[in-house]
Amino acid sequence: MPEEQMANPGGQPSATPAPAPPAARPLDQIDRAILRLLRTDGRASIRSVAEQVHVSRANAYARINRLLDDGVIRGFSALVDQERAGQGASAYITLKIVQNSWRTVRKQLTTLPGAAHIALVSGDFDVLLLVHTKDNRELRELVLTRIQSIPEVLSTRTLLVFEETDLGVEEG
């Protein structure tokens, strides 16, 4: 990682989770301030981070590296305007799945085009999936052909997204 620039275009977390690292060291106020700054601007320079949290550049650099090494920071990514990127339809899809099939289902969902976020949840359904597609026709195909053909998927429900706002981030 370059000292002055935090950008990491390939730093998106992998679809298959790595084994959990040992428990991270406790975070102090400076660590939390660094995390807030990087959540707002993942491309902030070390100098800028250091100045804003009132530590030396060497200290900021060491802290960010420790947060990366401990797995607290999993990567850096870009905020994408899905509509401008040609993905005009977004939806949350809820899935009910066969008990104990999470790993199998997750593996198949990660291969879906447009899958952006997958979560195992509690409640009336088991999985919450966020997808972005070109249009509603492509969304329909994704749900009816790809997702509902997964043998462990018992049912789905599609919630269209009309508008969304990312919280805690600065759009530049």
Secondary structure in CASP SS format (residue, H / E / C, confidence):
PFRMAT SS
TARGET T0000
AUTHOR 0000-0000-0000
METHOD secondary structure of the structure
MODEL  1
M C 1.00
P C 1.00
E C 1.00
E C 1.00
Q C 1.00
M C 1.00
A C 1.00
N C 1.00
P C 1.00
G C 1.00
G C 1.00
Q C 1.00
P C 1.00
S C 1.00
A C 1.00
T C 1.00
P C 1.00
A C 1.00
P C 1.00
A C 1.00
P C 1.00
P C 1.00
A C 1.00
A C 1.00
R C 1.00
P C 1.00
L C 1.00
D C 1.00
Q H 1.00
I H 1.00
D H 1.00
R H 1.00
A H 1.00
I H 1.00
L H 1.00
R H 1.00
L H 1.00
L H 1.00
R H 1.00
T H 1.00
D C 1.00
G C 1.00
R C 1.00
A C 1.00
S C 1.00
I H 1.00
R H 1.00
S H 1.00
V H 1.00
A H 1.00
E H 1.00
Q H 1.00
V H 1.00
H C 1.00
V C 1.00
S C 1.00
R H 1.00
A H 1.00
N H 1.00
A H 1.00
Y H 1.00
A H 1.00
R H 1.00
I H 1.00
N H 1.00
R H 1.00
L H 1.00
L H 1.00
D H 1.00
D C 1.00
G C 1.00
V C 1.00
I C 1.00
R C 1.00
G C 1.00
F C 1.00
S C 1.00
A C 1.00
L C 1.00
V C 1.00
D C 1.00
Q C 1.00
E C 1.00
R C 1.00
A C 1.00
G C 1.00
Q C 1.00
G C 1.00
A E 1.00
S E 1.00
A E 1.00
Y E 1.00
I E 1.00
T E 1.00
L E 1.00
K E 1.00
I E 1.00
V C 1.00
Q C 1.00
N C 1.00
S C 1.00
W H 1.00
R H 1.00
T H 1.00
V H 1.00
R H 1.00
K H 1.00
Q H 1.00
L H 1.00
T C 1.00
T C 1.00
L C 1.00
P C 1.00
G C 1.00
A E 1.00
A E 1.00
H E 1.00
I E 1.00
A E 1.00
L E 1.00
V C 1.00
S C 1.00
G C 1.00
D C 1.00
F C 1.00
D C 1.00
V E 1.00
L E 1.00
L E 1.00
L E 1.00
V E 1.00
H E 1.00
T E 1.00
K C 1.00
D C 1.00
N H 1.00
R H 1.00
E H 1.00
L H 1.00
R H 1.00
E H 1.00
L H 1.00
V H 1.00
L H 1.00
T H 1.00
R H 1.00
I H 1.00
Q C 1.00
S C 1.00
I C 1.00
P C 1.00
E C 1.00
V E 1.00
L E 1.00
S E 1.00
T E 1.00
R E 1.00
T E 1.00
L E 1.00
L E 1.00
V E 1.00
F C 1.00
E C 1.00
E C 1.00
T C 1.00
D C 1.00
L C 1.00
G C 1.00
V C 1.00
E C 1.00
E C 1.00
G C 1.00
END
